[in-house]
């Protein structure tokens, strides 16, 4: 948000709800009770405060997006892991290593040499 927008927001805030009491008290104390100087300082302090809040909010959004990307990577890793587990379990349940070795032995005994050497 631009400075102009922030100042406009503070002016609108003052007309609708009044000042933030603690911040107004700070400005009043720093200006020695001068009302015009208090109002000017309050405007600057409140704009600065809103700008800082905006920066903090933007940082929170950036952190949230980074966290979401990290969770996406974790989910991908979990999916690949589950797929690998399913392949291994399938191989064990269907006894694929035995089926492959039996097929290899059967081919070797029929021809007299391993299939790779033919």
N, C-alpha and C positions, 0 to 999 in steps of 0.2 A: 504494500500500500504506500502511496506517495505521501510526502510531508503535507501537501495541501489537503489530501483526503483525511489525513489524521487530524489536522487542525480543524477541519470542518466537522469531523466526528466529535471532537472535544467540545466545540461550540454548541453543537446539537445536544450533546450529553449535558452540558451546563444548563441549557434552557429547559430540558425535560426533567432531569433528575437532580440537578445541582451538582456541586463538586464532590469529589471523593474526599471525605472529611479529613482523614489523616494527611493526605497530600496537601490539601488546602491549608491545614494548620502548619505544615512544614514551610510552605511558601510564605505564609503570613509571618512566621517567626523569622525567616531569613530576610524578609523585607522590612522588618521593624515596624510592622503595623500599617505601612503605606498600602492602601487598597488597590491603587492602580498598578503598582509594582507587584503586589501579591497576585493580581489577576494575570499579569504578563508572565510572571515566573510559573504560576500554576499551569498555564497553557503549555509552556515549554516542558515542564516536568511531566505533565500528563501525556503529551505527544511522545516523549521519550519512553515513558512507561508502556504505552500501547505499541510502539515500535519494537521494544524488547519482547513483549508478549508475542508479537507476530513472528519474530525470529525464533522464539522458543517453540511456538506452534509448528513452524516450518521444520525445525529440527526434529520434533516429535513425529511428524509425518514421514520424514526421511528415515528415521529409525524404524517406524512401523513397516514401511515398504521393504527395508532391508531384512527385517525379521520375516516378513511374508515370503521373500525370495529364498531365504535360508530354509524355511519350512517346506517350500516347494522342492528344494534340493533333497531334503531329508525324505520326503515322500517318494521321490524318484528312486533314491537309494533303497528304501524299504520295498518298493515294487520290484526292483531288480533282484533284491535278495529273496523275496518270496517266489519269484519265478525260478531262480536257481534252486531253491529248496524243492519246488514242485518237480523240477526236472530230476533231481537226485532221488526224491521219493518215488517218482514214477519209474526210474531205472531200477530201484531196489524192489519195488512191488512187482513189477513185470519181469524181474530177474534178467534184465537186458545183458549184463556182462556174461552170464551163463549162456544165453541164447547166441551171443556173438561168438563166444569161444566154441560152443557146440557146432555152430555153422562152419567155423574155421577148421575144426577137427574133422568134420564130415567131408569137407572139400579136400583136405590134406590126405585123408585115408583113401578117398576114391581115386585121386590122381597120382598119389605117391609123392607129391611135392607140395609145399605151401602155395597158396594161390598167388602170392606176390612174386614168386619165382617163375611162374609159367609164362 
